[in-house]
Amino acid sequence: MKDKLAFSTGQLFNVAPNSYLERTSRPVYALVFLLPFIVFYELGTIFINTRVLAESEVRVVAFVWLQNFLEYLGFGSRFAWAAPALVVVVILSALQLVSGKRWRFQAIDVCPMAIECILLAIPLIVLSLFLSSSGRAQGQAVRFGDRPTQAQTEAVLRCLADTNEDSSTNQQNSVTEPRRQSLLADIVTGIGAGIYEELVFRLILIIALMVVFQDVLRLSHRDSIIFSVLVSAALFSAHHHIFFLDGQFGQSAPFNWAEFGFRTIAGVYFAALFAIRGFGITAGTHAFYDIIATIINTIFFQQ
């Protein structure tokens, strides 16, 4: 298990102790750096649409998975509604404790971390723009960014209606109403995807796959890392086309090789960042990618 935790907390390379690269790969840095994103996502979920608390644009599938899992364990629906944020805090705190690293956080590192995340998001933006323009040239609709589809919207609302009975009527009506996603709503969605998709598909899934490949199947540490990264990336990409909510599978978008390939590449990219730079930089990069993609869509593509 120690090898799996080492892989998951950004200690793949030897760096100078207490250097910027070493400090910012610690789980405590991920916790402090991502806390404003978590708060913004939670507040945005509540206030972005006053008519419907769980409007589709501000809930992501990975978030609902965590919510449903907590309800399955026996937590009340009201606690489970806000608990996924607490799950992030608990997991990162536990990883920091297990790592034995210093808990000290230097506030001066926050701005460089944000700039690093933005710079690391640029290659994905460029690749996404290239594939999007190529698809349009061939008459194919290639989605740019990480916005939810109508099918995901309806499934999320159905699932959340079970824990918010008072607003179930409004939620059912909102499914049939035309949606005009605001820029702020899409930004909230991107931030939620950056945190909770990385939590599920990188921090949790990769460690679980490492246990399977290395401890159960007895593969080498190197091969276990490779297979864990590839499988997690493929599942990350596939979940944007086929999702599982409310006990059933659904198709969120027609399968498209360009989209599937891009998200698989993105999954490998995020996994590499996760191994090298830790969870904080990875989730931040994912969030900033979605934010930038949303702004580009709004300004240039009017999507």
Buried (B, 14 or more C-beta within 10 A) or exposed (E): EEEBBBBBBBBBEEBEEEEBBBBBBBBBBBBBBBBEBBEBBBEBBBEBBEEBBBBBBBBBBBBBBBBBBBBEEEBEBEEBBEBBBEBBEEBBBEBBEEBEBEEEBEEEBBEEBBEBBBEBBEBBBEBBBEBBEEBEEEEBEBBBBBBBBEBBBBBBBBBBBEBBEEBBEBBEEBBEEEBEBEEBBBBBBBBBBBBBBBBBBBBBBBBEBBBBBBEEEEBEBEEBBEBBBBBBBBBBBBBBBEBEBBEEEBEBBEEBEBBBEBBBBBBBBBBBBBBBBBBBBBBBBBBBBBBBBBBBBBEEEEB
